[in-house]
């Protein structure tokens, strides 16, 4: 407050008269006048980036395209690959993001949960929310093809019927199983019959079995009460230890070729269901290998970092260890371009 000629002045500025003091008295009815031009100096509000936003931006934009020769060199740079892998955000889901009654009883591992944006929801007439839950995610395939795969955990005893409901609902033509039933402890229950079995409303028949050194192929038929009978192929690839890597990359390339062959005559266009135990390590390696082979087949280049990042957008933690990341590079370095539809020698 300033004094001038018996009047008190507040240090305020009138509109259109910058610097001119406005007289005021205690209890006077002189209006408050603001200088609107000063508001232009206020800094605009900046959007706040959450950790989730930062994670998704990294996963959506990261890329490291390698030509065939560069891939072979990069596959030998173990320290560089380990550093590259360590920077990829896992994009795991917290339990608070999936507040579904009874969910925990359907998860094989309490820390491996399906990302909400891409999770598979079972459709059952008149069902409750808990009846729609299965620990599975749709996975985008090569060239951005939506829902080309479903990555899921190895079924539990109480989720076998849910698993077959998913296979039926999604019209899946092929199941790829990359685990033993037991590896020191249970990794997956025996969810298919030896010959014939009933799981909830579904009856499964084994029409034929063919075995090779590397995998076992079963031709199945699945029928729901009052519905038509469908054909599903089941490929078991057991020789891959949990959270480890196979001794040789060639069997994995053979598996990719076998899947390509099976899809040529698939009875339906649905997604390929892939599972191991948790549905992220070996499952992620297989899907990434097939996408990488398709990239090499079409362009002669591969972006393994970009592939893994995009897989983790759909399901957190895909490719569990740096050893698996290194093995993925090693496998694709062995891939002979032009041989996707036949067994590489």
C-alpha positions in Angstrom: 0.0 0.0 0.0 1.4 3.4 -1.0 0.3 6.9 0.3 -0.3 9.8 -2.1 -2.2 13.0 -1.4 -4.2 11.4 1.4 -5.2 8.5 -0.7 -4.0 5.0 -0.5 -2.8 3.2 -3.6 -2.6 -0.5 -4.3 0.2 -1.6 -6.7 -2.3 -2.7 -9.3 -2.3 -2.1 -13.0 -5.4 -0.9 -14.9 -6.2 -2.4 -18.3 -5.0 -0.2 -21.1 -2.9 2.0 -18.7 0.1 -0.1 -17.8 2.0 1.3 -14.8 -0.9 3.6 -13.6 -1.7 3.1 -10.0 -5.4 2.6 -9.1 -6.7 4.5 -6.0 -8.4 2.4 -3.3 -9.6 2.9 0.2 -10.5 0.5 2.9 -14.1 -0.2 2.5 -14.2 1.6 -0.9 -16.2 0.2 -3.8 -13.4 0.6 -6.3 -13.3 -2.5 -8.5 -10.3 -4.7 -8.8 -8.9 -4.4 -12.3 -6.4 -7.0 -13.7 -3.8 -6.5 -16.4 -4.7 -9.4 -18.7 -1.6 -8.9 -20.8 0.5 -10.3 -17.9 -1.2 -13.7 -18.2 0.7 -14.4 -21.4 3.8 -14.9 -19.3 2.3 -17.9 -17.5 4.0 -21.2 -18.7 1.6 -23.7 -20.3 0.7 -26.9 -18.4 2.9 -29.7 -19.7 1.4 -33.3 -19.9 2.8 -35.6 -17.3 4.4 -38.8 -18.6 3.7 -41.8 -16.3 6.1 -44.7 -16.0 3.6 -46.7 -18.1 3.7 -44.1 -20.9 7.5 -44.2 -20.9 7.5 -48.0 -21.1 5.0 -48.1 -24.0 6.9 -45.4 -25.9 10.1 -47.4 -25.6 8.4 -50.6 -26.7 6.7 -49.0 -29.6 9.7 -47.1 -31.0 12.8 -49.2 -30.3 14.4 -50.9 -33.3 17.7 -52.4 -34.4 17.4 -53.6 -38.0 20.2 -56.1 -38.9 21.1 -57.4 -42.3 22.1 -61.1 -42.5 25.9 -60.4 -42.2 25.3 -57.9 -39.4 23.1 -60.5 -37.6 25.8 -63.1 -37.7 28.3 -60.6 -36.1 25.8 -59.3 -33.6 24.9 -62.8 -32.5 28.5 -63.2 -31.3 28.5 -60.0 -29.2 27.2 -61.5 -26.0 27.9 -58.5 -23.8 26.2 -56.1 -26.3 23.2 -58.4 -26.5 23.0 -58.6 -22.7 23.1 -54.8 -22.4 20.5 -54.4 -25.2 18.1 -56.9 -23.5 18.5 -55.3 -20.0 17.1 -52.0 -21.3 13.8 -53.5 -22.6 11.0 -52.8 -20.1 9.3 -56.1 -19.1 5.8 -54.4 -19.0 4.5 -56.8 -16.4 1.0 -56.3 -15.0 0.2 -55.6 -11.3 -2.6 -57.5 -9.6 -4.4 -54.2 -9.1 -5.0 -54.0 -12.8 -6.9 -57.3 -12.9 -9.4 -57.2 -10.0 -11.4 -60.2 -11.2 -13.0 -62.4 -8.5 -11.3 -65.8 -8.4 -8.6 -64.8 -10.8 -5.7 -66.0 -8.6 -7.0 -69.6 -8.6 -6.6 -69.6 -12.4 -3.0 -68.3 -12.6 -0.1 -70.8 -12.6 2.3 -68.1 -11.4 1.1 -65.1 -9.3 3.5 -62.7 -11.0 2.7 -63.7 -14.6 -0.6 -62.0 -15.5 -2.2 -61.2 -18.9 -2.0 -57.6 -20.0 -5.5 -56.2 -19.8 -5.5 -54.5 -23.3 -4.9 -57.7 -25.2 -6.2 -60.5 -22.9 -8.4 -63.2 -24.2 -11.9 -63.1 -22.7 -14.0 -66.3 -22.7 -17.5 -65.8 -24.0 -20.1 -67.8 -22.2 -23.8 -67.2 -22.2 -24.9 -65.6 -18.9 -21.5 -66.0 -17.3 -20.0 -63.9 -14.6 -16.8 -61.9 -15.0 -14.7 -64.6 -13.3 -16.0 -67.1 -15.9 -14.5 -65.0 -18.7 -11.0 -65.1 -17.3 -8.1 -67.1 -18.7 -4.4 -66.2 -18.5 -3.9 -65.7 -22.2 -3.1 -62.8 -24.6 -3.7 -62.2 -28.3 -0.3 -61.6 -29.9 0.2 -59.5 -33.0 2.1 -61.3 -35.8 4.4 -60.4 -38.7 3.6 -57.1 -40.5 1.2 -56.1 -37.8 -1.3 -58.9 -38.3 -3.7 -58.8 -35.4 -4.4 -61.8 -33.2 -2.1 -64.1 -35.2 -1.2 -66.0 -32.0 -2.5 -66.6 -28.5 0.2 -66.9 -25.8 -1.0 -68.6 -22.7 0.2 -70.5 -19.6 0.2 -74.3 -19.4 -3.3 -75.3 -18.2 -4.0 -76.1 -14.6 -6.3 -78.9 -13.5 -9.0 -76.4 -12.9 -8.5 -74.5 -16.2 -8.5 -77.4 -18.8 -12.1 -76.7 -19.7 -11.3 -73.0 -20.1 -8.4 -73.9 -22.4 -10.6 -75.9 -24.7 -13.2 -73.2 -24.6 -10.6 -70.7 -25.8 -9.5 -73.1 -28.6 -13.1 -73.6 -29.7 -14.1 -69.9 -29.4 -11.1 -68.6 -31.3 -11.3 -71.4 -33.9 -7.6 -72.2 -33.4 -6.3 -74.7 -36.0 -3.0 -75.4 -34.1 -1.6 -75.7 -30.6 2.1 -75.5 -30.1 3.2 -76.9 -26.7 6.9 -76.1 -25.7 7.3 -77.8 -22.3 7.4 -81.2 -20.5 4.5 -81.9 -18.2 7.0 -82.2 -15.3 10.4 -80.4 -15.0 11.3 -81.0 -11.3 7.7 -79.8 -10.6 4.5 -79.5 -12.6 4.7 -77.2 -15.6 1.5 -78.2 -17.3 -1.3 -80.7 -16.8 -2.1 -83.5 -19.3 -5.0 -81.6 -20.9 -5.5 -83.9 -23.9 -6.7 -87.5 -23.9 -4.8 -90.6 -24.9 -7.7 -91.5 -27.2 -10.9 -89.8 -26.1 -11.8 -87.5 -23.3 -14.5 -85.0 -22.1 -13.6 -81.6 -20.7 -16.6 -79.6 -19.7 -18.9 -79.4 -22.7 -16.0 -80.5 -25.1 -15.2 -84.0 -26.3 -11.7 -84.5 -27.7 -10.7 -87.4 -29.9 -7.1 -88.3 -30.9 -7.3 -89.2 -34.6 -3.6 -89.9 -35.1 -0.1 -89.5 -33.7 3.2 -89.1 -35.5 6.5 -88.9 -33.6 9.9 -87.6 -34.6 13.1 -87.1 -32.7 12.2 -83.5 -32.0 8.4 -83.3 -31.6 5.2 -85.2 -31.5 2.2 -84.3 -33.7 -1.3 -85.3 -32.7 -4.3 -84.8 -35.0 -7.3 -84.0 -32.7 -11.0 -83.4 -33.2 -12.9 -81.2 -30.9 -16.7 -81.2 -30.6 -19.0 -79.1 -28.4 -22.3 -80.4 -27.3 -24.7 -80.0 -30.2 -22.1 -78.4 -32.5 -20.0 -79.5 -35.4 -16.7 -81.4 -35.1 -13.5 -79.4 -35.8 -10.0 -80.5 -36.5 -7.0 -79.2 -34.4 -3.4 -80.1 -34.7 -1.3 -80.4 -31.5 2.5 -80.2 -31.7 4.5 -81.1 -28.6 8.1 -79.8 -28.6 9.4 -81.1 -25.2 13.2 -80.7 -25.5 13.6 -77.2 -24.2 14.3 -76.7 -20.4 12.4 -74.0 -18.5 14.2 -70.6 -18.5 17.1 -72.1 -20.5 18.0 -72.7 -24.1 18.2 -75.8 -26.2 21.6 -77.2 -27.0 21.0 -76.6 -30.7 19.0 -74.0 -32.6 18.2 -76.3 -35.6 15.3 -78.1 -33.9 13.6 -74.8 -33.3 13.9 -73.9 -36.9 12.5 -77.3 -37.8 9.5 -76.6 -35.5 8.9 -73.3 -37.3 9.0 -75.1 -40.6 6.6 -77.8 -39.3 4.2 -75.1 -38.1 4.3 -73.4 -41.6 3.5 -76.8 -43.1 0.6 -77.4 -40.8 -0.9 -74.0 -41.4 -0.9 -74.6 -45.2 -3.7 -77.1 -44.7 -5.3 -75.6 -41.6 -9.0 -76.2 -41.2 -9.7 -72.7 -39.8 -8.1 -69.3 -39.9 -7.9 -68.7 -36.2 -4.8 -67.8 -34.1 -2.1 -70.3 -33.3 -2.2 -71.1 -29.6 1.3 -71.3 -28.1 2.2 -72.2 -24.5 5.0 -73.4 -22.3 4.5 -73.2 -18.6 4.3 -69.5 -17.8 3.6 -68.6 -21.4 6.3 -65.9 -21.8 9.8 -67.5 -22.1 9.8 -70.4 -24.5 6.5 -69.2 -25.9 8.0 -65.8 -26.7 11.1 -67.4 -28.2 9.1 -69.5 -30.6 6.8 -66.6 -31.7 9.8 -64.2 -32.1 11.7 -66.9 -34.1 8.8 -67.4 -36.5 8.3 -63.6 -37.0 12.1 -63.2 -37.5 12.1 -65.9 -40.1 9.3 -64.2 -42.0 11.1 -60.9 -41.9 14.3 -62.5 -43.2 12.3 -64.4 -45.9 10.7 -61.2 -47.2 13.4 -58.5 -46.8 16.7 -60.2 -45.9 16.7 -58.1 -42.7 15.5 -58.7 -39.2 14.7 -56.4 -36.3 14.9 -58.7 -33.2 14.8 -55.8 -30.7 11.7 -54.5 -32.3 10.1 -57.9 -32.4 10.7 -58.5 -28.7 9.5 -55.0 -27.8 6.2 -55.5 -29.7 5.7 -58.9 -28.1 6.0 -57.3 -24.7 3.3 -54.8 -25.5 0.9 -57.6 -25.9 2.1 -59.9 -23.0 4.6 -58.7 -20.4 7.9 -60.5 -20.0 8.0 -62.2 -23.4 11.6 -63.6 -23.7 12.5 -64.1 -20.1 16.3 -64.1 -20.0 19.2 -62.6 -21.8 20.3 -66.1 -22.7 17.0 -66.6 -24.5 17.6 -63.3 -26.3 21.1 -64.4 -27.3 19.7 -67.8 -28.5 17.1 -66.0 -30.6 19.9 -64.1 -32.4 21.9 -67.3 -32.8 18.9 -69.2 -34.2 18.0 -66.5 -36.8 21.6 -66.2 -37.8 21.4 -69.8 -38.9 18.2 -69.3 -40.8 18.7 -69.8 -44.6 16.6 -67.4 -46.5 14.1 -69.0 -48.8 13.7 -72.1 -46.6 10.8 -71.1 -44.4 8.4 -73.8 -45.8 10.9 -76.6 -45.6 13.1 -78.1 -42.9 16.5 -76.3 -42.8 19.3 -78.7 -42.9 
